[in-house]
Amino acid sequence: MQLTVQGHATYAYTGGKTFDPARPTVVFIHGVLNDHSVWILQSRWFAHHGWNVLAIDLPGHCRSAGAPPASVEDASRFVADLLDAAGIERAALVGHSFGSLIALETAARAPQRVTHLAMVGTAYPMAVSPALLASSRDAPLRAIDQINVFSHSSLAPPPSSLGPGTWLYGGSRALMRRVLASNRETNVFHTGFKACDDYTGGEAAIDAVAASGCPLLFLLGAADQMTPPRAARALAARAPQARVVTVEAGHALMSEAPEATLAALRGFLGV
């Protein structure tokens, strides 16, 4: 599905179903050097079980035009404008990593627009080491190899994964290289990492979400080295309504533990 958001063409995957504004809607927001495809199992399931799905490519990533968001705040304004462009009054937001901060900030700024907030593979602060931040700028292909090791609990797929021939590490690396190459004007890797590192609004945002009473899920990977579960505890503690679910996976929960991730989201959204 193509939408015009902030004057630019924006791609949103609908899970193979026609978009119907009368249905409940869930927006899936990817992280740094990812695109809509990281949500493939989860987005298709919801699309085929009565939900509108908007699994987006952020601006400047793959099929979406425009400048890539230089801050979490910029990206949250984009998500609010996306809802306007789609004619959606309220939606559930599901964000992974960088996308989780975007979803959080959006829910804090526009609580009347958000029915549920799910933060997947999240942390606050989402600090990036100076060495990795510099590497994402100066040697992005080498940095991609590094973060792929950190993003998976194993370099081989678990038995319950996508089937024979699946290589999660290789697939993720290929996707990240493709996303990086999709924008020849801006290094979306460094831009995204810097936006995560610069974000200081997490405590104020979670307090606003807590005050609004918005249902909140923290979905974390037990073996996550990028955003370890302990790095989300302080944020979760500020929201009494928060539900915390931990699955056996690394940072790439959606591909490494697809069924467990889907089950957690289904339970949270009441499907």
Secondary structure, 3 states (H helix, E strand, C coil): CEEEECCEEEEEECCCCCCCCCCCEEEEECCCCCCHHHHHHHHHHHHCCCCEEEEECCCCCCCCCCCCCCCHHHHHHHHHHHHHHHCCCCEEEEEECHHHHHHHHHHHHCHHHEEEEEEECCCCCCCCCHHHHHHHHHCHHHHHHHHHHHHCCCCCCCCCCCCCCCCHHHHHHHHHHHHHHCCCCCCHHHHHHHHHHHCCCHHHHHHHHHHHCCCEEEEEECCCCCCCHHHHHHHHHCCCCEEEEEECCCCCHHHHCHHHHHHHHHHHHCC
